[in-house]
Amino acid sequence: MTTVILLRHGRTTANAGGILAGWTPGVQLDEAGAAQVAAVGERLAPVPLAAVVSSPLERCVRTASAVTAGRDLELRTDDRLGEARYGDWTGRTIKELAKEPLWKIVQQHPSAAVFPGPEGEGLAQTQARAVAAVREINAELGPDAVWLACSHGDVIKAVLADALGLHLDQFQRIVVDPASISVVTYTDTRPFVVRINDTGGDVSALIPPKKKRGRRARSSDAVVGGGSGAPA
């Protein structure tokens, strides 16, 4: 079972200002975001990671760099984990965009939403590329790996919707706050969503147990009745 930790970047100046940043270059973490990133780096320090892969945008690279600090890991970037391409909506205020006819589609029928302009993409395209990236990296790293993907709110929500077996039209029901972690474990037959929007919980359960000779491989079956949880 391959486990991916989905980390959203820390709060940015655009987040605080209610601006849809998209792929705008130079968007930086604000003071609160810098503190969030430092905290999440310390929080995840005990978890052995096989790889850290980030959106190429500055806010994610800075966030992911806090996780790789002190590790013998090279930070990788992958455009497929980049923000949704909002096209002509990029750089506009959320308050202004909420008055656009497309806003209702983004809220109520996001699988049909295609952002305007030559650089715009559909949210279904965003989901397809992000899920493809996660699954490709899973296959590359192997079934016992724990790795981290640093990305953006809508992208992480889209990956979680896929893992939950939800239609993309339901992804607006998922909340992913700045610097939160969400965790998905992928098996041969299904993903298990372990955490969503965790901004401060204990992470010891994410540390893989030591391998023991003769130990039975973990099953892809769900535990009937809910199981006993992570070892204390």
C-alpha positions as CSV (number, residue, x, y, z in Angstrom):
1,M,0.0,0.0,0.0
2,T,1.4,3.4,-1.1
3,T,0.6,6.3,1.1
4,V,0.5,9.9,-0.1
5,I,0.4,12.9,2.2
6,L,-1.4,15.7,0.4
7,L,-0.1,19.0,1.8
8,R,-1.7,22.3,0.8
9,H,0.6,25.3,0.8
10,G,0.6,27.9,3.6
11,R,-1.6,31.0,3.5
12,T,-0.6,33.5,0.9
13,T,-1.0,37.2,0.4
14,A,-3.6,36.4,-2.3
15,N,-5.5,34.1,0.1
16,A,-5.6,36.8,2.7
17,G,-6.7,39.4,0.1
18,G,-9.5,37.3,-1.4
19,I,-7.7,37.1,-4.8
20,L,-7.7,34.0,-7.1
21,A,-4.0,33.7,-7.7
22,G,-4.0,30.7,-10.1
23,W,-0.7,30.5,-11.9
24,T,0.3,34.1,-11.2
25,P,4.1,34.1,-10.6
26,G,5.5,35.6,-7.4
27,V,2.6,34.9,-5.0
28,Q,4.3,34.5,-1.6
29,L,3.3,33.2,1.8
30,D,2.2,35.9,4.2
31,E,3.3,36.1,7.8
32,A,0.7,33.6,9.0
33,G,1.5,31.2,6.1
34,A,5.2,31.3,6.9
35,A,4.4,30.3,10.5
36,Q,2.1,27.5,9.3
37,V,4.8,26.1,7.0
38,A,7.4,26.1,9.7
39,A,5.0,24.2,12.0
40,V,4.0,21.6,9.4
41,G,7.7,21.0,8.6
42,E,8.4,20.3,12.3
43,R,5.2,18.2,12.6
44,L,6.1,15.9,9.7
45,A,9.8,15.6,10.6
46,P,9.4,12.2,12.2
47,V,7.7,10.7,9.2
48,P,10.2,9.0,6.7
49,L,9.3,10.1,3.2
50,A,10.4,8.4,0.0
51,A,9.8,11.5,-2.0
52,V,8.5,15.1,-1.8
53,V,6.9,16.3,-5.0
54,S,5.5,19.8,-5.4
55,S,3.6,22.1,-7.7
56,P,6.1,24.4,-9.3
57,L,4.5,27.5,-8.0
58,E,6.5,29.5,-5.4
59,R,4.0,29.1,-2.5
60,C,4.1,25.3,-2.8
61,V,7.9,25.1,-3.3
62,R,8.4,27.1,-0.2
63,T,6.0,25.0,1.8
64,A,7.5,21.7,0.5
65,S,11.0,23.0,1.2
66,A,10.1,23.2,4.9
67,V,9.4,19.5,4.8
68,T,12.6,18.5,2.9
69,A,14.7,20.6,5.3
70,G,17.1,18.3,7.1
71,R,16.3,15.3,4.9
72,D,18.5,13.7,2.3
73,L,15.8,14.3,-0.3
74,E,15.7,16.4,-3.5
75,L,12.5,18.4,-3.9
76,R,10.9,17.5,-7.2
77,T,8.3,19.5,-9.0
78,D,5.5,18.3,-11.3
79,D,3.3,20.7,-13.3
80,R,0.4,18.2,-13.0
81,L,0.2,19.1,-9.3
82,G,0.0,22.8,-10.2
83,E,-3.0,25.0,-9.5
84,A,-6.1,24.8,-11.6
85,R,-5.7,27.0,-14.7
86,Y,-8.3,29.6,-14.1
87,G,-7.7,31.5,-17.3
88,D,-9.2,34.9,-17.4
89,W,-10.3,34.6,-13.8
90,T,-6.7,34.7,-12.6
91,G,-5.9,37.7,-10.5
92,R,-9.5,38.7,-9.9
93,T,-11.2,39.0,-6.5
94,I,-13.4,36.2,-5.3
95,K,-16.1,38.9,-4.5
96,E,-16.1,39.9,-8.1
97,L,-16.0,36.4,-9.5
98,A,-19.0,35.4,-7.4
99,K,-21.2,37.6,-9.6
100,E,-20.1,35.8,-12.8
101,P,-22.6,33.2,-14.3
102,L,-19.8,30.6,-14.3
103,W,-19.6,30.9,-10.5
104,K,-22.8,28.9,-10.0
105,I,-21.5,26.2,-12.3
106,V,-18.2,26.0,-10.4
107,Q,-20.2,25.6,-7.2
108,Q,-23.0,23.3,-8.3
109,H,-21.8,21.4,-11.3
110,P,-18.0,21.7,-11.3
111,S,-17.4,18.8,-13.6
112,A,-18.9,21.0,-16.4
113,A,-16.9,24.1,-15.4
114,V,-14.3,25.3,-18.0
115,F,-12.5,28.5,-17.1
116,P,-12.5,31.2,-19.8
117,G,-9.7,32.3,-22.0
118,P,-6.9,30.5,-23.9
119,E,-5.1,29.5,-20.7
120,G,-8.3,28.2,-19.0
121,E,-8.9,24.5,-18.3
122,G,-11.8,22.5,-17.0
123,L,-11.9,21.3,-13.4
124,A,-12.4,17.8,-14.8
125,Q,-9.0,18.3,-16.6
126,T,-7.4,19.5,-13.4
127,Q,-8.6,16.4,-11.6
128,A,-7.5,14.0,-14.3
129,R,-3.9,15.3,-14.5
130,A,-3.5,15.5,-10.7
131,V,-4.9,11.9,-10.1
132,A,-2.7,10.7,-13.0
133,A,0.4,12.2,-11.3
134,V,-0.4,10.7,-7.9
135,R,-0.9,7.2,-9.3
136,E,2.1,7.4,-11.5
137,I,4.3,8.4,-8.6
138,N,2.7,5.7,-6.5
139,A,3.8,3.1,-9.1
140,E,7.3,4.6,-9.3
141,L,7.9,4.5,-5.5
142,G,6.4,1.1,-4.8
143,P,3.8,-0.4,-2.4
144,D,5.6,0.4,0.9
145,A,6.4,4.0,0.2
146,V,5.1,7.1,2.1
147,W,5.5,10.3,0.1
148,L,4.3,13.8,0.1
149,A,2.6,15.9,-2.6
150,C,2.4,19.6,-2.0
151,S,-0.3,21.2,-4.0
152,H,-3.3,23.6,-4.0
153,G,-6.8,23.6,-2.4
154,D,-8.9,22.7,-5.5
155,V,-6.3,20.2,-6.7
156,I,-6.2,18.3,-3.4
157,K,-10.0,18.4,-3.1
158,A,-10.2,16.8,-6.6
159,V,-7.7,14.1,-5.7
160,L,-9.7,13.4,-2.5
161,A,-13.0,13.2,-4.4
162,D,-11.5,10.6,-6.7
163,A,-10.1,8.6,-3.7
164,L,-13.5,8.8,-2.0
165,G,-15.3,7.5,-5.2
166,L,-17.2,10.8,-5.3
167,H,-18.3,12.5,-8.6
168,L,-16.4,15.7,-9.1
169,D,-19.7,17.5,-8.7
170,Q,-19.4,16.7,-4.9
171,F,-15.9,18.0,-4.4
172,Q,-17.0,21.4,-3.1
173,R,-18.2,19.5,0.0
174,I,-14.5,18.9,0.9
175,V,-12.6,21.5,2.9
176,V,-8.8,21.8,2.6
177,D,-7.3,24.6,4.6
178,P,-3.8,26.2,4.1
179,A,-1.0,24.0,5.5
180,S,-3.4,21.1,6.2
181,I,-2.6,17.5,5.4
182,S,-4.9,14.9,3.9
183,V,-3.8,11.3,3.6
184,V,-4.7,8.6,1.2
185,T,-3.4,5.0,1.2
186,Y,-3.7,3.3,-2.2
187,T,-4.1,-0.5,-2.5
188,D,-4.5,-2.8,-5.5
189,T,-8.3,-2.6,-5.3
190,R,-9.2,0.8,-3.7
191,P,-7.8,3.9,-2.0
192,F,-8.4,4.4,1.8
193,V,-8.9,8.1,2.8
194,V,-7.1,8.2,6.2
195,R,-7.3,12.0,6.9
196,I,-8.8,15.1,5.5
197,N,-7.9,18.8,6.4
198,D,-5.8,17.8,9.4
199,T,-4.1,20.9,10.7
200,G,-2.7,19.7,14.0
201,G,-3.2,16.0,14.7
202,D,-0.6,13.5,15.8
203,V,1.3,12.0,12.8
204,S,2.9,8.9,14.4
205,A,0.4,6.7,12.7
206,L,1.9,7.7,9.4
207,I,5.2,6.2,10.3
208,P,5.4,2.7,8.6
209,P,5.8,-0.2,11.1
210,K,9.1,-2.0,11.0
211,K,9.1,-5.0,8.7
212,K,9.0,-8.4,10.4
213,R,9.9,-11.6,8.7
214,G,6.9,-13.7,7.8
215,R,4.4,-10.8,8.5
216,R,1.4,-11.1,6.3
217,A,1.0,-8.4,3.6
218,R,-1.6,-5.8,4.4
219,S,-5.0,-6.5,2.9
220,S,-6.9,-4.3,0.5
221,D,-10.1,-5.2,2.4
222,A,-11.9,-2.7,4.6
223,V,-12.2,-3.6,8.2
224,V,-15.8,-4.5,9.0
225,G,-16.9,-2.8,12.2
226,G,-14.3,-0.1,11.9
227,G,-11.3,-1.9,13.4
228,S,-9.2,-0.8,16.4
229,G,-7.4,2.2,14.8
230,A,-3.7,3.0,14.7
231,P,-1.5,1.3,17.2
232,A,-1.1,3.3,20.4
